[in-house]
Amino acid sequence: MTKWWMVRAGDSNELIPEWLGENVVSIGWSKLGNPLSYQTRDKLVEKAHAVFTNEKPGTRIQWASQVWKFSREIQKGDKIITYSKETREYLIGTVTQPFSHNPAIISDYYPNVIGVQWEQKRISRDDLSQGAKNTLGGISTVFRVDGWAQEFDSLLQGQGYTPVPTTQDENDTGADKEEFIQQAMTMLEDAIDKIDAWQMQDLVGGLLEAMGYQVRISPKGPDGGVDIIAHRDAFGFEKPIIKVQVKHRKTSAGGPEIQQLLGANPIGASSLFVSTGGFTPSAKSVAQQNGVKLLDLTELVELVSEWYEKMTVAKKALLPLRRIYIPM
């Protein structure tokens, strides 16, 4: 039976093109060394406890377990799914070469690699069922997703599908609460994705208000590259003054759009660019060179989750949420 694995990219999504170019999938945790040098999973966990002293014990165990799984359980012929945040697409590949510990292929930071032949066709996140979105948004880096194989096969072939329940990976322990939280974040991401462009401006404005800023949102129509002005005092004299551009769409924001925000009034204000479609490499480069803060959909979700309780009733109405308590 073919096993299907989800391997989630980290925050540095520019690794995706490197994976494709080298026909591999890769994960990090280089401090553990070569996982094949450990005879048992427990020995690898002991190493994790020794080198990741700033992390919680449960986190160390989870990280070591994922590296063990990646190096020992993924076999030739298995299917790999990974997600590109920049394009909002899932990539599917077939394992062609077994695991190797080789820092020269990607980088010293990502030394653990498996050979993969990637499909040319990609699957848009919007085409997946809600159940698949929730499962694939799990917090773990490496986990089984056999239950969604039929759905992905059908989408690759351009056919319809009938959603089926996911198969839980029995080897994953201690991560149930984290998975629950991550699935909730995925649902929040989908809810934000569904509001319109003007509501998105209001949501970002409400978020800044919750952080203690006075906010002025531009009315509908040409805005000169600035959708929101935020400042600390009522008159707008006290720095920092923040100018914000909000793009709520599927496509990534590019370098020229970052330049437009930089050149818009007020000149010299701090710049924040929110793009739910992510950013091109050019946009990231321009932003880094000019001190522009970039905020994509995933980061926006995290901030909404953190500041939601302090938002006004009117702004909460844009995105009605309910607090749920889970045992510690």
N, C-alpha and C positions, 0 to 999 in steps of 0.2 A: 504494500500500500504506500502510495506517495505521501510523504509528509509535507505540510505547508507551514512555513515559518514567516513570521513578521520580524524584520530587523529594522528598528526605528533609527533614523539618523539623529544625531545630536543637534545642538544649536547651530553648528557650522554646516549649513546645508549645501555649501559649495563643494562638499565632499561628493555629492551625488554625481556630478560630471566626471570626477576622478574615478569613481567606481565603474562608471560606464566605459570610460576609456581603457581601463585596465581589465575589464570583464571580471570584477571581483565585488564582493561585499565585505565590509570591514567594520570592526569594533575596536574600542580602545582598552583602557585599564592596563596600560603598559607597565605600571609598577608591579603587577603580578608576575611579570616575566613570561616565559613560555609555558602555557598551561599543560602542554604535553609532558612536561618534566615532573608533574605531580601524579603520583600513582592513584590517589583517591581524591574525591571531591572535598572530603574533610581537610586534607592537607592544603588544598587550595584556599579553603575558608580560613585556615590558620594563617596563611600568608596575607589574606585580605585584612584580618584583624591586626596584623603587625604593621602593614603599610598605610592603611586608611584609618589612622587613629582619631582623626577629627570627625569621622562619620559615626552614626549610630550603629550599634552592633547588628541590628536587623538589616540595615542598608549594606553593610559589609558582606553579610551572608548572601543577600540578594545579588549583589554585583558578582561575587565569586561564582554563584550558581549559574548566572547567565553566561559568564566566560566558559565555564565547564560545559554547559549545554552547547554553546557555539562551537567549541573545539572538539567535542566528543559525540554529539548526537546528530548533527546535521550531516547527511550522507549524500553521495553522488546520486543525482536523479531527483532529489527533493526540490520543492519549489520555494523560492524566496520572494517575499513582497516587501517593498520599502516605499517610503513616501517622500515626495519632493514638496516641501512647503512653498517653494518659490512658484511652482507651476500648479500646485494643488492637484497633483496626479500621483497615482500609485504605479510603481514599476514592478513588473513581474519577470522573474528569471528562473532558470533551471541550473542547479548545482552541477558543475562540470569537473571541478577539482576539489579534493578534500582539503581540510583545514591545514594551514601552515602559519608559523610565526615568522613573519618576514617584514621588518620595518621598512625595507627598501622599496616596497611596492607602492604604498601610500605615504606614510610618514612614521616617524618614531612614536608619535602619539597614537597612531592607529596601526599597530603591528599585527593584529590578528585578522587573517584574511581567508576567504573561501572563494574559489573560482566559480563564476556565474556567467551564463550566456543569457543576456537580457533580451526580452521581447522588444520588437520595435514599437508595437502598440502599447500605449499607456491608458490607464483607466482613470477618468476624472472622478474626483471625490464626490461630485454631485450625482454621479450615476449609481452610487452604492446605496443599499438599504440602510435605514437608521441603525439597525442592529450591527451591521458590518462596520459602520463608522464608529460606533461606540466601542466595539471590541478592538478594532485596529488602532484606536486612540489610547490603548493601555499604556501605563507608565513604564513597563518593562522595556528593555532594549531588544531582547530576544524572547519570543514566545510562540507557541503553536497556534495556528488558526485553521486547522483542518476543516472546521465546520463551515467555512466560507469558501472552500475550494470550488464548489459547484457554481457559486455566484460569480467568482472571478473567471472561471472557465467560460461561462456563458457570455460574460461581457467581452472577453477576448475574442470570441467568435461572432460578436455582434448580435447575439440572441437575447431573448428575455430570460428571466430567472424567477425562481420561487425561493424567497429567503428561508433558510433553515437555521435551527439553533446552533450556536457555537459549541465546539468541543473544548472543555476546560483542560488545561495542561496540568495533569496531576502532579508533575514534578515541581510546580511553582508553589512555594510555601511562604507564609508570612507577608504576602503582598495583597491580600484580599481588600483591605481598607484602601491601600494606595490605588488599586485598580478601580475601586468604586469611585474614589475622588477623581481620577483621571477621566473616567467615563462621564461623570457629571460635568467636567470641564469641556469635554467633547460636545456634549449636548448644549452647553452654554455657547460654545463656538458656533454651532449650527443656528442657534436662536439669534445671535448677533448677525450672522451672515444673511439672515432673512429680512432684516429691517432695511428700509430704503436709504438713499444717500443723505436726505435731509435729516432723517431720524438719527443717522450715524453721527452727523455733526452735533446734534443735540446731546447724544450720548457721550461723546468725547467732551463736550462742554460741561455736562453734568459731572463727569469724572474729575475734571479740573476744579470745579466748584467744591466737590467733596474733599479735594486736597487742600482747600483753603484759598483758592484764587477767586478774584473777581473776573467775570467772563463776559465778553461781548461776542455774540455769534453773528456773522454776516447774514443779511437777508438773502433770499433767493435771487439769483442773477449773477452777473460777472462780479468776481470778488478780488480780482487783481492778484490772485495767487495766495490769498490768506482767507481762511474760513473762520478762524477764531483768534481773538486777542485775549490773553489772560495776564493779569497782574495782581500784585498783593494788596495794594491800597485802592480806595474807592475812586481816586482821580487818575490812576495810572502813572504816577510819578515814580513810585518805588520799584526798583529792580529786584528780581529779574522780571522783565516783560517777555512774554512768550507769544510768538506768532505761530499759528498752526494751520497746516493744510491737511485736509482729510479726503482721501480717495477710497471710495467703497465700490470695488469692482473686482472682477476675476483676474484682470491683467496686472502685471507688476508695474510699479512706478519706476520711471527711468531717470537718468542723470539730469536731462533738461528740466524736468519738473522740480528736482531739488534745487537747481540753479534759480528757477523762477521764484521759489519761496525765499531764497537768500536775497534776491534783488528786490523783493517787495517791501513796502513800508509796513511797520517802522524799521528802518535800516539800523542794524546793530542789536536788534532784539534777539533773544535766544530762539532757535528754530526747532519745531517739532513737526515731523511728517508722519501721518498715520495712513497706512495703506494696507487694506485687508487682502489685497492681492500680492503682497510681498514687494520685494525690491530687486531690480536687476543688479548685476555686479557693478555696472557703471554708477548706479544710484548709491550703492554702498560706498564706493570709492569717493565720490563727490562729498557725501555726507561725512565720511571720516576726515577728509581734508579740511572741512569747514566747520566741524563741531556741531553738525545737525543730528539731533536725536531721531532715530527711526523706530517706528512702532508698527509691527505687523499684527495679524489677527491673533496669533497665539499669545503674544505679549499683551495685547489689549484685553483678552479674556482674563489673564492673570490679574491685571489691574482692576478690572470690573469686579472680579471675585473678591479682591482685597478691600475695595473702597465702596462697595455697593450699599452697605448699611448706612453710610454717611451721605448718600446722594439724596436729593430732594424727592418728595413724593411724585412730583411731575416727571422727573427724569427716570425714576424707578418704573413708572408706568410704560415707558418705552420698552422695558425688558422685565416683565414681572417674574420674580424669582421667589422661591420658598426655601427657608433655611431648614436643613435636615441635620439632626444630631446622630452621630454614630459612636459606639463604645470605643474607648481607647484601649 
